[in-house]
Amino acid sequence: MTWSIDGKVCVITGATSGIGLATAERLATLGARLVLVGRDAAKGEVARARLGALRPGCVEAVVLGDLASFAGVRRVAAQLLEAAPRIDVLINNAGAIFRRRSETEDRLERTFVLNHMAYFLLTRLLETRLVASAPARIVNVASRAHRGIQLDFDDLQMTRGFDGWTAYRRSKLCNILFTCELARRLAGTGVTANALHPGFVASRFGDNNDGMFRFGLALAKRFAAMSPERGALTSVHVSASSELNGVSGLYFARCRPQAPSAAAQDDGAARRLWQASAGLAGLGE
């Protein structure tokens, strides 16, 4: 089967700023029909106008919701199913880093919920629609920050010795393990799943924090980060390239497949994370 993003319906979370918005802009120029997911109504309308200036009518809908709770993810999924009779590409992009440990309304650690469980639950809730739209693609934005870290299945919520950077790195490892197990389970359906590292991008990432933590991130972004437009290139490639027809279960960086860490290739850990995530979300396997 050939693949062209022209006319395809692309759902993008975290689409009103940073990498998500830059990804939407590039996909708009390639002819995609966009459904944007964000938290802020004003930013959503600004994004709609900005994208409409690139290609009038390319935004099918702006869906608002907080992905840091299971109820919020379920509301977003319901709105997406209503707004998009088909979904050709789901880009799980929204994420954040938190210096201090806090819990969501589900009494789970916030980084774990927003960066991993939102990917897991939203994808599962949209899975039937994606399969019905096949060939379709799931694109999970991870990070090379997963390297050098392992999951602690006895304390996934980091109740002991919380560190914001460690929590973030573990959540990005979760993204890749989830992608690998998802690809295995979707084999033969016509839906592929791949993960990627976008690069260290000068976006609003980390601006929700304060003190030296925020200052350090701001300094690093000033001197070492790339533009959101450049950071979006790999997301666009994995979403739109016809070269990736049928390619599933891989990790990409700089628009090329790369080997993730050994921990990210642990099939047993991937299955165990899936089971734990399904249990937390109240879903069957």
Secondary structure, 3 states (H helix, E strand, C coil): CCCCCCCCEEEEECCCCHHHHHHHHHHHHCCCEEEEEECCHHHHHHHHHHHHHHCCCCEEEEEECCCCCHHHHHHHHHHHHHHCCCCCEEEECCCCCCCCCCECCCCCEHHHHHHHHHHHHHHHHHHHHHHHCCCEEEEEECCHHHCCCCCCCCCCCCCCCCCHHHHHHHHHHHHHHHHHHHHHHHCCCCEEEEEEECCCECCCCCCCCCHHHHHHHHHHHHHHCECHHHHCHHHHHHHHCHHHCCCCCCEEECCEEECCCCHHHCHHHHHHHHHHHHHHHCCCC
